[in-house]
Amino acid sequence: MSVPFLSFSPQHDPIRSEVLAAIADVYDKQWYVLGEQVKSFETEYSAFNQVAHTIGVANGLDALHLALLALNVQPGDEVIVPSNTYIATWLAVSYVGGVPVPVEPNSQTYNLDPARLEAAITPRTKGIMPVHLYGQACEMGPIMQVAKKHGLWVVEDNAQAQGAAWEGGLTGTFGNANGTSFYPGKNLGALGDAGAVTTNDEGLATKIRTLRNYGSQQKYYNEVIGQNSRLDELQAAVLRVKLQHLPSWTAQRQQVAAWYDQHLAGLGDLVLPAVAAGATHVYHLYIVRTARREALQQHLTAQGIGTLIHYPVPPHRQQAYAHLAMAASSFPIAEEIANTALSLPMWPGMNEEHVAAVAATVRGFYFNNSKG
């Protein structure tokens, strides 16, 4: 059985008529920017995420960037970031002139290790940007304790973890302001780029709403130098429909992960996902690790099983950050994850037959390569 890495059809086909009706409603009302759909989505996402304010923006990177602008990050300010994450987290810091200071993850959960934070703090440190990577909530309790002790702000990168929780608190609710992405492949995905900032701080919410709209609260009156980063009405309308189905889709992802855990247990050097005590995981990705990643990927591809590598080159080794002169040996955990991680198919609508087919192909690889 062939299994694609990602299929939208099981999600999109049942809600096709709802989505098309929502799009038609925007088309017919002829109000396409910052109208009732955006306002309604912001209200509904705030209720879902249990925060006071949601500000819809153009994409996830803009969400992080605008959060940092609102927090008045200055050139030269240091911001602690994970050493293993998608580069957007670092880029947001660079956009405001800040300096990303990488900290290694917990080698089992792949999320920022709270025990390593204090060693990275200097007089120039202003904040911490934890990333809820692959869909698992970071250990936000200890992270917030460190931030409070040192007078630092926190901005969560919640692009992959809508609906995940740490000790009952949802991701995107702990930080001063938090960015999320609605890129089509995310757990809650638009039909193009889209994002949002969440916050419980009314002052920050007002600043971010102003910054996203040319620095203006009233048309043609510009208070600050802002940007054009607005969630459009069409994407908001689509997201409103899909948000209603997100809890069900999350439960399906968690069931798929449970099937994987069962079918892949005890295979050679294959490392399965680990979830921290107190955290929940919404499985944006199902990541396994093996020293024979490339060979396993080739074997799966040959059998019609789709996979991806998230992420083959950590930010500190990207050419974009060559000017920071960070040695690969400085971040061995990030290097190991980058060299061994493989993402298996994961999407709502997968059934146990799909998972069994993937697992059988993986078992076949280990059977034929018994050195594992």
ChimeraX attribute file (.defattr): number of C-alpha atoms within 10 A of each C-alpha:
attribute: neighborCount
match mode: 1-to-1
recipient: residues
	/A:1	12
	/A:2	14
	/A:3	21
	/A:4	16
	/A:5	15
	/A:6	16
	/A:7	16
	/A:8	12
	/A:9	13
	/A:10	12
	/A:11	16
	/A:12	13
	/A:13	10
	/A:14	10
	/A:15	15
	/A:16	13
	/A:17	11
	/A:18	15
	/A:19	20
	/A:20	14
	/A:21	15
	/A:22	21
	/A:23	17
	/A:24	14
	/A:25	15
	/A:26	20
	/A:27	13
	/A:28	8
	/A:29	9
	/A:30	11
	/A:31	15
	/A:32	16
	/A:33	14
	/A:34	15
	/A:35	16
	/A:36	15
	/A:37	25
	/A:38	26
	/A:39	15
	/A:40	14
	/A:41	24
	/A:42	23
	/A:43	16
	/A:44	17
	/A:45	22
	/A:46	19
	/A:47	13
	/A:48	16
	/A:49	19
	/A:50	18
	/A:51	18
	/A:52	17
	/A:53	23
	/A:54	27
	/A:55	25
	/A:56	31
	/A:57	29
	/A:58	22
	/A:59	23
	/A:60	27
	/A:61	25
	/A:62	27
	/A:63	30
	/A:64	32
	/A:65	24
	/A:66	31
	/A:67	28
	/A:68	26
	/A:69	20
	/A:70	19
	/A:71	19
	/A:72	12
	/A:73	19
	/A:74	15
	/A:75	13
	/A:76	14
	/A:77	19
	/A:78	23
	/A:79	27
	/A:80	23
	/A:81	25
	/A:82	27
	/A:83	26
	/A:84	29
	/A:85	27
	/A:86	16
	/A:87	19
	/A:88	16
	/A:89	25
	/A:90	27
	/A:91	21
	/A:92	22
	/A:93	26
	/A:94	17
	/A:95	17
	/A:96	18
	/A:97	15
	/A:98	21
	/A:99	22
	/A:100	26
	/A:101	20
	/A:102	23
	/A:103	25
	/A:104	23
	/A:105	23
	/A:106	17
	/A:107	15
	/A:108	14
	/A:109	18
	/A:110	25
	/A:111	24
	/A:112	29
	/A:113	19
	/A:114	21
	/A:115	14
	/A:116	13
	/A:117	19
	/A:118	14
	/A:119	8
	/A:120	13
	/A:121	20
	/A:122	10
	/A:123	8
	/A:124	11
	/A:125	21
	/A:126	22
	/A:127	22
	/A:128	25
	/A:129	23
	/A:130	28
	/A:131	28
	/A:132	27
	/A:133	25
	/A:134	24
	/A:135	25
	/A:136	31
	/A:137	32
	/A:138	32
	/A:139	22
	/A:140	25
	/A:141	14
	/A:142	14
	/A:143	22
	/A:144	18
	/A:145	13
	/A:146	18
	/A:147	19
	/A:148	12
	/A:149	9
	/A:150	16
	/A:151	12
	/A:152	17
	/A:153	19
	/A:154	25
	/A:155	26
	/A:156	27
	/A:157	29
	/A:158	30
	/A:159	31
	/A:160	26
	/A:161	31
	/A:162	28
	/A:163	24
	/A:164	24
	/A:165	24
	/A:166	20
	/A:167	13
	/A:168	10
	/A:169	18
	/A:170	21
	/A:171	31
	/A:172	30
	/A:173	21
	/A:174	21
	/A:175	24
	/A:176	18
	/A:177	29
	/A:178	29
	/A:179	32
	/A:180	29
	/A:181	31
	/A:182	25
	/A:183	20
	/A:184	14
	/A:185	17
	/A:186	18
	/A:187	28
	/A:188	25
	/A:189	20
	/A:190	22
	/A:191	14
	/A:192	13
	/A:193	17
	/A:194	27
	/A:195	27
	/A:196	29
	/A:197	32
	/A:198	34
	/A:199	26
	/A:200	20
	/A:201	14
	/A:202	11
	/A:203	10
	/A:204	21
	/A:205	21
	/A:206	14
	/A:207	20
	/A:208	29
	/A:209	23
	/A:210	23
	/A:211	25
	/A:212	24
	/A:213	20
	/A:214	20
	/A:215	21
	/A:216	19
	/A:217	17
	/A:218	10
	/A:219	9
	/A:220	9
	/A:221	10
	/A:222	15
	/A:223	13
	/A:224	13
	/A:225	12
	/A:226	19
	/A:227	15
	/A:228	14
	/A:229	20
	/A:230	23
	/A:231	26
	/A:232	20
	/A:233	24
	/A:234	23
	/A:235	26
	/A:236	29
	/A:237	25
	/A:238	21
	/A:239	26
	/A:240	21
	/A:241	18
	/A:242	21
	/A:243	18
	/A:244	13
	/A:245	14
	/A:246	20
	/A:247	17
	/A:248	12
	/A:249	20
	/A:250	23
	/A:251	14
	/A:252	20
	/A:253	24
	/A:254	21
	/A:255	18
	/A:256	24
	/A:257	22
	/A:258	14
	/A:259	18
	/A:260	22
	/A:261	17
	/A:262	13
	/A:263	19
	/A:264	21
	/A:265	12
	/A:266	12
	/A:267	16
	/A:268	16
	/A:269	13
	/A:270	20
	/A:271	18
	/A:272	19
	/A:273	21
	/A:274	15
	/A:275	15
	/A:276	17
	/A:277	9
	/A:278	15
	/A:279	19
	/A:280	22
	/A:281	27
	/A:282	26
	/A:283	26
	/A:284	23
	/A:285	26
	/A:286	23
	/A:287	23
	/A:288	18
	/A:289	19
	/A:290	20
	/A:291	16
	/A:292	14
	/A:293	17
	/A:294	15
	/A:295	13
	/A:296	20
	/A:297	21
	/A:298	14
	/A:299	16
	/A:300	22
	/A:301	16
	/A:302	12
	/A:303	15
	/A:304	15
	/A:305	22
	/A:306	20
	/A:307	21
	/A:308	16
	/A:309	17
	/A:310	20
	/A:311	19
	/A:312	14
	/A:313	19
	/A:314	21
	/A:315	24
	/A:316	26
	/A:317	15
	/A:318	11
	/A:319	10
	/A:320	11
	/A:321	16
	/A:322	12
	/A:323	9
	/A:324	13
	/A:325	9
	/A:326	14
	/A:327	11
	/A:328	12
	/A:329	9
	/A:330	14
	/A:331	18
	/A:332	14
	/A:333	19
	/A:334	27
	/A:335	20
	/A:336	15
	/A:337	24
	/A:338	19
	/A:339	21
	/A:340	21
	/A:341	24
	/A:342	24
	/A:343	19
	/A:344	25
	/A:345	22
	/A:346	27
	/A:347	28
	/A:348	22
	/A:349	16
	/A:350	18
	/A:351	13
	/A:352	15
	/A:353	11
	/A:354	21
	/A:355	24
	/A:356	17
	/A:357	17
	/A:358	25
	/A:359	22
	/A:360	14
	/A:361	21
	/A:362	20
	/A:363	17
	/A:364	15
	/A:365	20
	/A:366	17
	/A:367	13
	/A:368	9
	/A:369	12
	/A:370	9
	/A:371	8
	/A:372	14
